[in-house]
Amino acid sequence: MADYKEAPLASRPRTLDPAEYFNLSPEYRRAEEERAALRANLKRQYQIQLNNPLRKELIEDPALTRWTYARTNVYTHFRPTTKTSLLGALFGVVPLFFWFAVLKTDRDKREEKIKAGTYDRTYKISS
């Protein structure tokens, strides 16, 4: 644990925080063990259902159902944050300004060449 080096843009995981890792109260450890036992029991029940050779119905996984519902109803569960706003601006607005600048400079250069008489304006039927 002494050689763990923190990342510059990420916080230290709770499990590696020495104050949280070593100074746990007995009731907190007991609660963690109860949660782990509950998770293990749920996993065991799911595995029994999944590997039942006489199974005729679908296995209902509530976590998968919630995830699917949230994925199909994105806009009702969308939360505008700084990150989503910046990403929306980065992928929605910045490309518009970029292409505007590229096309505008190209057009201005072509117009300058036309005015100077150095632009080859031969009529082309096909490329």
Salt bridges, closest charged atoms under 4 A:
GLU6 OE2 - ARG12 NE 3.02
GLU32 OE2 - ARG35 NH2 2.79
ASP106 OD2 - ARG110 NH2 2.88
ASP108 OD1 - LYS104 NZ 3.32
GLU111 OE2 - ARG107 NE 3.45
